[in-house]
Amino acid sequence: MLTFTIRRLLLSIPTLLFISLVIFLLLQLAPGDPMAQVPLTVPPEVKQKMREALGLGQPIYVQYYKWLIQFFWVEPQVFIDWATRDSFLLGWLPDTSLSTFIDPDTGAVRPVQRAISWQTRSPIMDIVIQRMPQTLWVVGLSYIVGILIAIPIGIYSAYRHYSLFDQAGTFVTMIGFSIPPFFTGPLLIVIFSVSLGWLPSIYDTTHVVTDWESFKIQFMQMVMPVMVLALQTTAQISRYMRGAMLDNLNQDYVRTARAKGLREKSVVLVHVLRNSMIPVVTVIALGMPAIFGGAIITENVFKVNGIGQLLLTALFANDLPMVMTLTFIFAILIVLFNLIADVLYGLLDPRIRYD
C-alpha cells in the first residue's frame, strides 16, 4: 500500500502540471483587461507601465514559468517559515504580512517575489489563508452532516425497500438532486428569515465565539448554508448507499451468514455494510471537491466571505492570477481525494491489493 501511495503521488505531479497548463492557457484566452477598471484620466503611458509591473508584457511561457515557481516553490517556503517563525528555508525571518522577510542580524527588509492579486495588489495565498477558515467551517460541517444523515437513510431504505420510509426517502432525495443551490438558498431565506424571522439571512464572518451566547449566534447563522449544501450531499450519498446495500443483501455470503445463526444486526451492519461501503467511499471522496464547487454559489447567496465568493469576485474583476490559483487548488483537491479513495479501497476490501 505504501508503494502504491508513493507511486500515485509521483504520477500526480505531471497530471497537476498538465492541468495547470490547461487552466493557464484557457484564462489567457478569456476576454477582459485588468486595466479596464483603471480611471480614464490615467494617461496611456502610465497604464502601460502598470501592465508591465503586473507582468502582462512578458511572453506567455515566461508568465506561466513564473507562476509555477511562485506557487510550487516560493509560497510553500514562505508558509513554512511563517508557520515555524524561523528562517530555515529562505534564510530570513518573515514578518506578519508574509510578503517581506527581515534579516535577523541587520534588520534589513527583503521583498519576496510572490503571486500578487491584480485586484487587491496583495499576495494571493495571504488572501486564500484568510478566507479558507470560513469555507472549511461551512463546507466541512455540511459534508459531515450530509454523510451522517445519508448513510443511515440508505441502509434502512435498502433493508426496508419499497416501504413508506423508502418511498419518502426517494422523494426527498429526488428533490435534493433536482433543486440547485441558487434556488434552495433564497427559498430558505424567504421562509426562515423573511417570513418566520428565525434565522439570519447574512453570514457574519467577523463574529467571534467567546461564550455560550455567541456560540448560539454562530450556530444560527450556519444553519441555512449548511442545510443547502447538506441537502445535495444527503441526496447523492443516500442513493448510492441504498443501491450498494440492495446489491449485497441478496448475495450468497449473506444467506450463509444468516444460516450460521448470526444476528440480523451483525449481518447487515458488519458483513453487508462493509462491502457496500466500497462504491460509496468513491462518492464520498470525489464529492468533497464537488461540495467546494457548490459552496461558490452558496457563499454568495448567504454572503459568506469564503473561497467561493473570492473566486466569483476575481472572475468579475478579471483577476487572472487569483482565478488560476483557486481553480488549481480545486484541481489539487480532486487529485488528492482520488488517491484517498483508492487507498480506502484496499482498507475496506481485503481482496484489493496494489503492491
Secondary structure, 3 states (H helix, E strand, C coil): CHHHHHHHHHHHHHHHHHHHHHHHHHHHHCCCCHHHHCCCCCCHHHHHHHHHHCCCCCCHHHHHHHHHHHHHHHHHHHHHHHHHCCCCCCCCEECCCCCEEECCCCCCEEECCCCECCCCCCEHHHHHHHHHHHHHHHHHHHHHHHHHHHHHHHHHHHHCCCCHHHHHHHHHHHHHHHCCHHHHHHHHHHHHHHHCCCCCCCCCCCCCCCCHHHHHHHHHHHHHHHHHHHHHHHHHHHHHHHHHHHHHHCCHHHHHHHHCCCCHHHHHHHHHHHHHHHHHHHHHHHHHHHHHHHHHHHHHHCCCCCHHHHHHHHHHCCCHHHHHHHHHHHHHHHHHHHHHHHHHHHHHCCCCCCC
